[in-house]
Amino acid sequence: LRDFLLVYNRMTELCFRHCVCNLNYRLLTGREESCLDSCAARLVRANHRLMGAYVGLMPALLQRRAAEHGAPGRPSGLPASPDLAPGLA
């Protein structure tokens, strides 16, 4: 939850600084609103791609770490290969 909130706060700050130029009005202009929409969408898509790669690599990293520490086999509850990781499309 903490990591999610950090990513959300960074995204909000980055898009706000990039898109909102005039603080004299209470409402966003059409240009600011469309800029914020596209900025947030870009960052969310990038985050999804990164998390997909992370989920795909995590079983191999855990197996390597277990082998380094002398633990036999793979950790329970993890797929045998990255191809079987749920939620990747």
C-alpha positions as CSV (number, residue, x, y, z in Angstrom):
1,L,0.0,0.0,0.0
2,R,2.9,2.3,0.8
3,D,4.5,1.7,-2.5
4,F,1.2,2.3,-4.3
5,L,0.7,5.6,-2.5
6,L,4.3,6.7,-3.3
7,V,3.8,6.0,-7.0
8,Y,0.4,7.7,-7.0
9,N,1.8,10.8,-5.3
10,R,4.8,11.0,-7.7
11,M,2.6,10.6,-10.7
12,T,0.2,13.3,-9.4
13,E,3.0,15.7,-8.7
14,L,4.8,15.1,-12.1
15,C,1.6,15.5,-14.1
16,F,0.5,18.5,-12.2
17,R,3.9,20.3,-12.7
18,H,3.9,19.4,-16.4
19,C,0.3,20.3,-17.3
20,V,-1.0,23.0,-14.9
21,C,0.5,26.4,-15.7
22,N,-2.0,28.8,-14.4
23,L,-3.2,28.7,-10.7
24,N,-5.4,31.8,-11.0
25,Y,-8.6,29.8,-11.8
26,R,-10.4,27.3,-9.7
27,L,-11.2,24.9,-12.6
28,L,-8.8,23.4,-15.1
29,T,-8.8,24.5,-18.7
30,G,-9.6,22.0,-21.4
31,R,-6.0,21.9,-22.4
32,E,-4.8,21.3,-18.9
33,E,-7.4,18.5,-18.4
34,S,-6.5,16.7,-21.6
35,C,-2.8,17.0,-20.7
36,L,-3.4,15.5,-17.3
37,D,-5.4,12.7,-18.7
38,S,-2.8,11.7,-21.2
39,C,0.1,12.2,-18.7
40,A,-1.6,9.9,-16.1
41,A,-2.5,7.3,-18.8
42,R,1.1,7.2,-20.0
43,L,2.4,6.7,-16.5
44,V,-0.2,4.1,-15.6
45,R,0.7,2.1,-18.8
46,A,4.4,2.3,-18.0
47,N,3.8,1.2,-14.5
48,H,1.7,-1.8,-15.7
49,R,4.5,-2.8,-18.1
50,L,7.1,-2.6,-15.3
51,M,5.0,-4.6,-12.9
52,G,4.4,-7.2,-15.6
53,A,8.1,-7.6,-16.1
54,Y,8.7,-7.7,-12.3
55,V,6.0,-10.4,-11.8
56,G,7.6,-12.4,-14.7
57,L,11.1,-12.2,-13.3
58,M,10.3,-12.7,-9.6
59,P,10.0,-16.5,-9.5
60,A,13.5,-16.8,-11.1
61,L,15.0,-14.3,-8.7
62,L,13.4,-16.2,-5.7
63,Q,14.8,-19.5,-7.0
64,R,18.3,-18.0,-7.4
65,R,18.1,-16.5,-3.9
66,A,17.0,-19.8,-2.4
67,A,19.8,-21.7,-4.2
68,E,22.3,-19.2,-2.9
69,H,21.1,-19.7,0.7
70,G,21.0,-23.5,0.3
71,A,17.3,-24.0,0.4
72,P,16.1,-26.9,-1.8
73,G,13.5,-26.4,-4.5
74,R,11.5,-23.5,-5.4
75,P,9.4,-21.4,-2.9
76,S,5.9,-22.8,-2.5
77,G,3.0,-21.0,-4.0
78,L,4.9,-19.6,-7.0
79,P,4.5,-20.7,-10.6
80,A,7.2,-23.0,-12.0
81,S,7.9,-20.6,-14.9
82,P,7.3,-16.9,-15.7
83,D,4.9,-18.0,-18.5
84,L,2.4,-19.3,-15.9
85,A,2.3,-16.2,-13.8
86,P,-1.3,-15.1,-13.4
87,G,-2.6,-11.7,-14.5
88,L,-0.2,-11.2,-17.4
89,A,-1.8,-10.5,-20.8
